[in-house]
């Protein structure tokens, strides 16, 4: 690949500055509590040498398996292969996490340079004929009765990974696959970086006359942002959700609401250096070619083969089952908003940038519930205490803040997670505030996975990352109810990682299952008994009053049509992109319009993600492509589970929670997920609780 001169220069500096491996923390044992990364010692110049060394070591580990002259067995082939790459992932997990939370131009350059190197390395493994012959021998000849359930799952997984990624192709086809994979790795990396950079550079500077309608808290946050960005005495709104959503919710300046909303939905569509419109058809067409080469009709067929839904037809059937009732409800909500617009003396038609503003007015009018009234009860520290308390109630685990563990940013807090008897479980890092260089959204990741190979228990190091409302001056971080739900959601992912009970790490759960444990957690955040414990006023210390809790419960179905429709529209769009059967010349804007017109999306609602900033499906070789529907598919399991708890008479039922920990969190993909759900629940999930929960029935 032809290298950019600037990148060559940067890499030269990196290599020169790391001439001694002794100076690089990745080459040494980490003498830190629980083997946590020594962030205070890690520098940007340390990453590339460690990543390249990790690849070289894994190459040798693979070669050792190939050179073994003994008859291939599960132990000397499958287990040995599963254990490769330990040094590489030690560096890579830190690098990938930091590029998501604290990216710099230098780190972006390193990531772009390393991406094709890693892609080639992965292809060298999966397309290695001699290695696959050994794996296939074990797959064909192993005595399955002598393997544990987890070992059988691993054997199927490893063989399937190789077969699905081209191991059975001839040499010419393998070369073509390598070329496709290399192009995809760069295109999807560029897509994600472009979206982040296009969003991070945008801001609008406001004068005092522009603040009409904003609450004191929203104005204070905008003033704080202005100071941070060098606009003292002004107010700034950015495209981070804690900034633009409150503005759209309260601002009476419709022209500014339109300007900000339009900027948000046009990230990647500004015909500048960060534009993604040319990347999208290239990504989609390469995925079509790749699927065809591997024997699949579409990219969706390739991805969904390992999902619970299995086929694109099943996904479309499922989405259509929800679309009409959701759209009908959204149309009713749009009618109510349009009526309020007229009642306010305006004659304009409802547009997407009006929805947050009028939806909040309707919530106040119908349910006497105002976001500004709720925020003082949702100080982020108290909310964190709430999820910790919930985990203790359900699973008897505790969280203790550790001030002696190195952090990668001052906003981060670190907690040791323990069993009730004090036994160490793992480490949780929380990082909840937006900043320059941080990707938007919220996610769960980690610096180390749990495993138990040969009785050597490895404890997980897990991260929860968000972009929530941050502290302003002397006022602590007061977050919205939506942000509270997101925090509970990501904490559910964290629990899934912390409470895993695997021998091996090489398990990828189906996307339409992986969101299930996280979505279950959202239910408890508005459970009255838990609210009374963690939702306390940040000034008075008084718990949220019963009448306010009742308002939250009464308003639970408010805006559900909008939220479900914008989500489902994005899910249809994802599926339409990835059920193309042949490469084609595609105009992304026209394609998207046709997709959304086909399902009858009303003009008053914008799809949750337009194609040009749809990171879930275009940033990453697979990621959530053909899988964005999985959130709602997992929601069936989530609603069914919570109804199960409610039917027991105790939403903190420890017996059910113990089964949930054992079968869902503990096994977590090391066995068939549909079967483990049946073992937990006693039956298959029912869609009825989801329809009721969302007011769609």
Number of C-alpha atoms within 10 A of each C-alpha: 7 4 8 11 9 10 15 13 10 16 19 11 12 18 14 11 13 17 11 10 13 10 14 19 19 25 18 10 9 13 10 12 13 16 14 17 25 17 14 11 12 16 10 13 20 22 23 22 19 24 22 16 17 22 19 16 17 21 17 13 17 19 14 15 20 20 11 11 8 10 10 21 18 22 12 17 25 21 17 15 20 18 15 18 18 14 18 19 19 18 24 18 15 19 22 17 18 18 18 17 20 15 20 16 9 14 19 15 16 21 22 18 19 16 17 19 18 16 18 15 16 17 22 14 18 20 24 17 17 14 20 21 14 20 21 19 16 21 21 11 11 16 12 13 8 9 13 10 14 18 20 19 17 23 24 12 17 22 21 15 13 20 17 18 20 21 23 16 18 11 12 8 14 21 14 14 23 19 17 17 21 19 19 27 23 21 23 23 19 22 27 22 23 22 24 23 19 24 23 19 10 15 18 15 16 18 11 10 7 15 20 12 14 18 15 11 15 25 21 16 22 25 22 21 22 22 15 11 13 10 15 13 12 16 24 24 25 23 22 21 18 22 22 20 19 23 27 24 23 21 21 17 16 13 11 18 23 16 12 23 18 13 20 20 20 20 26 29 20 14 12 10 10 20 20 28 20 17 18 22 18 19 22 24 22 21 25 26 21 25 23 16 17 22 14 18 18 22 28 27 19 24 24 21 15 17 17 20 21 16 16 23 13 13 23 16 11 15 18 15 11 17 22 15 19 25 22 14 22 24 19 14 20 23 13 14 21 22 13 17 17 13 10 9 8 11 10 9 11 20 14 17 22 23 21 19 21 21 20 19 19 20 17 15 11 13 17 15 21 17 16 18 11 20 20 21 26 26 26 26 13 18 24 18 15 22 23 19 19 22 20 16 15 18 19 15 21 22 20 13 14 14 10 9 20 19 18 19 13 8 13 16 19 21 18 18 22 19 15 12 9 10 11 15 21 23 28 27 23 19 22 20 17 22 15 13 17 21 25 21 13 17 19 21 19 20 22 24 21 22 19 14 15 8 8 9 13 18 21 23 24 25 26 22 26 23 23 27 24 22 16 16 10 6 13 16 21 26 24 23 18 10 20 22 19 23 29 25 26 25 28 25 24 25 21 23 26 24 23 25 21 21 18 19 18 18 17 12 18 21 25 23 25 20 24 26 27 26 26 21 24 21 16 20 23 18 14 16 13 16 21 17 17 24 28 20 18 20 10 9 10 13 15 20 13 12 9 15 20 14 17 21 14 14 17 15 14 19 21 18 24 25 16 21 27 20 20 26 25 23 25 24 26 27 24 19 25 24 18 17 17 15 14 12 8 15 12 19 14 9 15 20 13 14 20 19 12 10 16 13 21 17 12 17 21 20 24 18 20 23 27 25 27 23 20 18 23 27 25 20 19 17 15 20 26 28 26 22 26 23 21 22 23 22 22 21 26 27 25 21 23 17 18 17 17 13 10 12 10 11 19 19 15 15 11 19 19 16 15 22 22 17 23 25 21 19 20 25 24 25 19 16 20 15 14 19 19 13 15 20 18 10 11 14 17 14 15 14 21 21 16 12 14 20 17 20 12
